[in-house]
């Protein structure tokens, strides 16, 4: 049997990317909208922090992505743990495999007219 561990996010960058050595973390907001049994509309924002481990990709994201940008992310979910004193802390990390900025690029013709 073939298995998969894939997470897709389509959302907006919540704050400028944070650099930690050769890695970058980005907070991404996604919105949910639903109606309850009374027909009332509810909206809620979910926040996910993704980690970019590829040095090349991390450098590009740090230089080109900013708060408010729409982005598309493909990632995998990784669980880990570490010791803090006598306590074991468990973590869930979203590790980026693909990170695309969805900011429209100016047309070459538009740039020539400026």
VENVEN-V627635 format. One record per helix or strand. SS is the DSSP state (H for helix, E for strand). FROM is the first residue (numbers start at 1). TO is the last residue. If there is no record, write none. Layout:
[[SS | FROM | TO] [SS | FROM | TO]]
This chain:
[[E | 7 | 13] [E | 18 | 20] [E | 23 | 35] [E | 41 | 52] [H | 55 | 64] [E | 70 | 84] [E | 87 | 101] [H | 108 | 113]]
